[in-house]
């Protein structure tokens, strides 16, 4: 009997090890290669002065024949004044989520020509126009779903800082609600198209915020949020102005029965830096935290969107 146990023990251990090493598409990194197409446009009719604002980079896993993959549209931060699709954070997440089997699009959007960082009214107007650009991008990718091998019913919006704010507002507010908040007249041409609220599969909110918590009553799109507990730029909870951070969103979404999860990085600030510096995108420690936020997000999406 003992001999039989000793004989089968290695086989049993190998079976357990093999099971432990099983990787799941969309949850774990399973592709090493990523093909990147740069400077595509989601608005071919853009005027010359705006063409750069509508460019995107597309990330797809190499060696993948799947035709109906979820798409993540990533939006960079920068206070609606700075930044681009080449930002370090969104580029890192696009690459690693493509390695999990997703298609990812890093998009540019219109930035303010004024100073939204010091004038909150301008910040709200800037976010309004950025939301319209994202809605245009969603429409573009739905029309080109076959071309890019994506599932038009599984389009996810994600971003950090201003990008997270855009994702939240696009998914949860109507044009009228956001226009009223931003002080844009309802008869403005900007309010007319695209007018309806977009339908997306989920929102990835990395240290962003929503202007009005009541907008969460509009729909039940799953939300995953990550933030630093010491974030002094976008506070995790409401402090001043109509801006509600990830902890507020988590509490309200939970009360409303919206699938959501929150990961707080204790002791870290905006962009998960130890001490936020807008002119420094982050070293290895910050990147490691970005990757951790990415894995937390992948686990959430696998649970609530993929399955």
Order of alpha helices (4+ residues) and beta strands (2+ residues): alpha-beta-beta-beta-alpha-beta-alpha-alpha-beta-alpha-alpha-alpha-beta-beta-alpha-beta-alpha
